[in-house]
Amino acid sequence: MILKKILLINFLTITALCATGQDRQILFQEKSWVEILDLAKQKKQYIFLDCYTSWCGPCKGMATNVFTNNKVADFMNVNFICTHFDMEKGEGKNLHVKYKSFIPGFPTYLIIDSTEKVLYQSAGYMDPDKFIRSMSDGLSGNDSWVIMKERYNNNERNWDFLWVYTQALEKAYQKNDINIVVKYILENLTIEDVSNNESAYNLFKTYWKDTQTELFRTYMSQRFSLYRKYQKERFLEDHNIYKLYKRQVDDFVKACTEDTINYDFDAEHAMINDLKRESFGERERLYAIMRINHAVKVRDFKTFFYLVDAGFDFEMLDSGCSAMIIDWVALMAENTKDKKALRKLIFYLPNLDKISQNHDLMRYRETRVYASILEKLGKKNEAMKYYKQADEEEAAFKEKYKDILKLFKKDSNKEEEQKTD
């Protein structure tokens, strides 16, 4: 009887909303948090809490495009006590502190019961259908990382569960919890697990970062049979391998161009041998980059010029390599006074033809490298001109992207705060 009454009330509510002939929207209760809790107890419903800020673009998009959608409004108004708070103002500040561990950024959506326990969390901009699916999962308890976290803390560790749990954490932007679970996965995953359980295979492909391990090398030797076993597309799987190697190659380039004292030549040698031996798309490009990078690290100008020329001739070095080429040229130029070598280095700068035009796409870093080489060639007046241009380009860049740079700084500060918590 009670269920019939609830269904009747829900039906009448939707009918009344439809009868207005106007766009519906989520009916947010503009009440205090205590009043919201009392209302949830009275109606025996969960609370939907929209956590937003006044400056958040995706929050405004949700308010304008999603919370005013008819299907969203009908679903939310029937199933939840809906409320929203600016997390930087008034009572929202207290709620932000209270639920800080559930709020990775804005917007964040929480489903909370009348005892103030969080049952479900999701975050980010979603289209109406995706938002409804997310809230439906919250109602049913499906894919709730909050509930799965309790299972994890109770030592549930099978690979199928861990795969579902990590994906739920990823969707909810729960970096700290992801790091904890991934640490466990990397410490316990074996080639037998990868070979016999598809969830273990998926976890390996998603989170394994080190190519210089016995597990990874064994996987590489068996990967084609695993592709067939799990019905994986070779092109996509090999592209993931390329991305994994590329991240590590980028780390070597960074360590070299930052002139790290404790550069790991043994690891570099192992990486070069792996790239020489393995077979996957774009392997040759990564192999060429590692060889050139080694020449830069040991200041071998003859080999550097030979390999870079070959890299351009065989199209292994393209616009995607521009940043590292600039850094290589800068480092080599700092370590020679030979004018012939300096003049050759100039022509490796990717945007040389644009420098004199002060092109909008010109990187101030490249202009500054160009100026420094001119100075070493004895062209001091010309060098001063380009040093000044580099300063102007850097100032223009910072002005043009000041809002984005502020966000980067804000995110960086937030990560530091999380590390100290």
Secondary structure by P-SEA (a helix, b strand, c coil): caaaaaaaaaaaaaaaaaacccccccccccccaaaaaaaaaaacbbbbbbbbccccaaaaaaaccccccaaaaaaaaaccbbbbbcccccaaaaaaaacccccccccbbbbbcccccccccccccccaaaaaaaaaaaaaccccaaaaaaaaaaccccaaaaaaaaaaaaaacaaaaaaaaaaaaaacccaaaaaccaaaaaaaaccccccccaaaaaaaacaaaaaaaacccaaaaaaaaaaaaaaaaaaaaaaaaaccccccaaaaaaaaaaaacccccaaaaaaaaaaaaaaaaacaaaaaaaaaaaaaaaccccccaaaaaaaaaaaaaaccccaaaaaaaaaacccccccccccccccaaaaaaaaaaaaaacaaaaaaaaaaaaaaaaaaaaaaaaaaaaaaaaaaaaaaaaaac
